[in-house]
Amino acid sequence: LAGSAGLWPALLPRLRAQARLRRSDLVAELAARLGAQSRQEKVASYYHEMEQGLLPASGVSDTVLEALGKILGWSGEALRGAGGLPAPPAGASEAAPGAVFARTTPLPADAAAAPPPSPTGRAESAGADWDEVDRLFRGGA
């Protein structure tokens, strides 16, 4: 119901705005703190996915969250917690308390054997294209 990034899509842009940082400035600082200045474009892509709720919180390392927390004035632990909290459903104030709605669509027979596509369009396995930035944002704590 809430995706895999918890409250990050609501929280991160708000914290960035409170810190009066443009996304590009935040990304430059984050890349510097991670020692990934030469991979700033990749850091920007992953940070964008964090703000959009497309990057599973469980894959983002504590190193990233601590660095991001120092930039935004939050602890890495608090950011980790916010990434694990369920976001309120859209229109929650209009729905009855405790109401849950779900739909399922049967999968074609051949779809059960194939792994689901990555929500980010990146390969899920740690293949030859993975580098330290991928490990920091997708490899977990």
C-alpha positions as CSV (number, residue, x, y, z in Angstrom):
1,L,0.0,0.0,0.0
2,A,2.8,2.4,0.7
3,G,5.6,1.4,-1.6
4,S,9.1,0.5,-0.5
5,A,10.4,3.9,0.4
6,G,8.1,4.8,3.3
7,L,7.8,8.5,4.0
8,W,10.9,9.5,2.0
9,P,8.8,10.9,-0.9
10,A,7.1,13.3,1.5
11,L,10.0,13.9,3.9
12,L,13.1,14.3,1.8
13,P,11.8,17.2,-0.4
14,R,10.5,18.9,2.7
15,L,13.8,18.6,4.5
16,R,15.7,19.8,1.4
17,A,13.4,22.8,1.1
18,Q,13.9,23.6,4.9
19,A,17.6,23.5,4.3
20,R,17.2,25.8,1.3
21,L,19.1,23.5,-0.9
22,R,18.5,22.9,-4.6
23,R,18.6,19.2,-5.5
24,S,21.8,19.7,-7.5
25,D,23.5,21.3,-4.5
26,L,22.4,18.5,-2.2
27,V,23.6,15.9,-4.7
28,A,27.0,17.5,-5.1
29,E,27.4,17.6,-1.3
30,L,26.2,14.0,-0.9
31,A,28.5,12.7,-3.7
32,A,31.4,14.5,-2.0
33,R,30.6,13.0,1.4
34,L,30.4,9.6,-0.2
35,G,33.7,10.1,-2.0
36,A,31.9,9.7,-5.3
37,Q,32.4,13.1,-7.0
38,S,33.3,11.4,-10.3
39,R,29.9,9.5,-10.1
40,Q,27.8,12.5,-9.2
41,E,25.3,11.8,-12.0
42,K,24.7,8.3,-10.7
43,V,24.3,9.7,-7.1
44,A,21.8,12.2,-8.5
45,S,19.8,9.4,-10.2
46,Y,19.6,7.4,-7.0
47,Y,18.7,10.5,-4.9
48,H,15.9,11.3,-7.3
49,E,14.6,7.7,-6.9
50,M,14.7,8.2,-3.1
51,E,12.6,11.4,-3.4
52,Q,10.2,9.8,-5.7
53,G,9.7,6.6,-3.6
54,L,11.2,4.4,-6.3
55,L,14.3,3.2,-4.3
56,P,13.6,0.5,-1.7
57,A,14.7,1.9,1.7
58,S,16.1,-1.5,2.7
59,G,18.8,-1.3,0.0
60,V,20.2,2.2,1.0
61,S,23.2,1.9,3.2
62,D,23.7,3.5,6.5
63,T,26.7,5.4,5.0
64,V,24.3,7.1,2.6
65,L,21.8,7.9,5.2
66,E,24.3,9.3,7.7
67,A,25.8,11.5,5.0
68,L,22.4,12.7,3.8
69,G,21.3,13.2,7.4
70,K,24.3,15.5,8.1
71,I,23.4,17.6,5.1
72,L,19.7,17.8,6.0
73,G,20.1,18.1,9.8
74,W,18.6,14.7,10.6
75,S,20.2,11.5,11.9
76,G,20.8,8.6,9.6
77,E,18.8,6.5,12.0
78,A,15.8,8.9,11.8
79,L,16.0,8.8,8.0
80,R,16.2,4.9,8.1
81,G,13.1,4.9,10.3
82,A,11.2,7.2,7.9
83,G,12.1,5.0,5.0
84,G,10.5,2.0,6.8
85,L,7.3,3.8,7.9
86,P,4.2,3.3,5.7
87,A,3.1,6.5,3.9
88,P,-0.5,7.5,4.5
89,P,-2.6,6.3,1.6
90,A,-3.8,9.0,-0.9
91,G,-7.2,10.4,0.2
92,A,-6.8,8.9,3.7
93,S,-8.8,11.6,5.3
94,E,-11.8,10.7,3.0
95,A,-11.7,7.0,3.6
96,A,-13.3,5.3,6.6
97,P,-10.7,4.5,9.3
98,G,-9.1,1.2,8.7
99,A,-10.5,0.8,5.2
100,V,-8.2,-1.1,2.9
101,F,-8.8,-1.6,-0.8
102,A,-6.8,-3.9,-3.0
103,R,-7.0,-5.4,-6.4
104,T,-5.2,-8.3,-7.9
105,T,-4.8,-9.3,-11.5
106,P,-4.0,-12.9,-12.4
107,L,-0.6,-13.3,-14.0
108,P,-0.2,-15.1,-17.3
109,A,1.2,-18.6,-16.8
110,D,4.6,-17.8,-18.2
111,A,5.0,-14.7,-16.0
112,A,5.4,-16.7,-12.8
113,A,8.8,-18.0,-13.9
114,A,10.3,-14.7,-14.8
115,P,11.6,-12.3,-12.1
116,P,9.8,-9.0,-11.7
117,P,11.4,-6.1,-13.5
118,S,13.4,-3.6,-11.4
119,P,11.3,-0.5,-10.5
120,T,14.3,1.6,-11.4
121,G,15.2,-0.1,-14.7
122,R,18.5,-1.3,-13.3
123,A,19.7,-4.9,-13.1
124,E,19.1,-6.3,-9.7
125,S,22.1,-8.5,-9.6
126,A,25.5,-7.2,-8.7
127,G,26.9,-7.7,-12.1
128,A,29.9,-6.2,-13.9
129,D,28.2,-2.8,-14.2
130,W,27.8,-2.4,-10.4
131,D,30.2,0.0,-8.7
132,E,30.6,1.4,-5.2
133,V,27.7,3.9,-5.7
134,D,25.3,1.0,-6.6
135,R,26.4,-0.9,-3.6
136,L,25.8,2.2,-1.4
137,F,22.3,2.8,-2.7
138,R,21.1,-0.8,-3.5
139,G,23.3,-3.1,-1.5
140,G,21.8,-2.6,2.0
141,A,23.2,-1.7,5.3
